[in-house]
Amino acid sequence: MRDSINTLGLTAYATTGLTVKTHALTVPRIGYVHSWQRTQDEGWVRAALDHYGVPYTYFADQKLRDGNLRAKYDVIIFPTVVEVQCSR
């Protein structure tokens, strides 16, 4: 750690005896909507979630019609699906 601190030109101080209040957290239930319209954008977000070990349920956009999503998920990620057109 000391080498990294010096290399980066930082100053660090060690502390001991700190006590802070904590509380239990639950992991949010994340639903990730799959669409065939912009798969590259979707893939980058999935790659980030996978890289950081974020748990999620991957499902097709047709499942949105089933309803009752609030009972299954706390968060729903819907990737960009609209193609942006630039005019000259």
Secondary structure, 3 states (H helix, E strand, C coil): CHHHHHHCCCCCCCCCCCCCCCCCCCCCCEEEEECCCCHHHHHHHHHHHHHCCCCCEEEEHHHHHHCCHHHHCCEEECCCCCCCCCCC
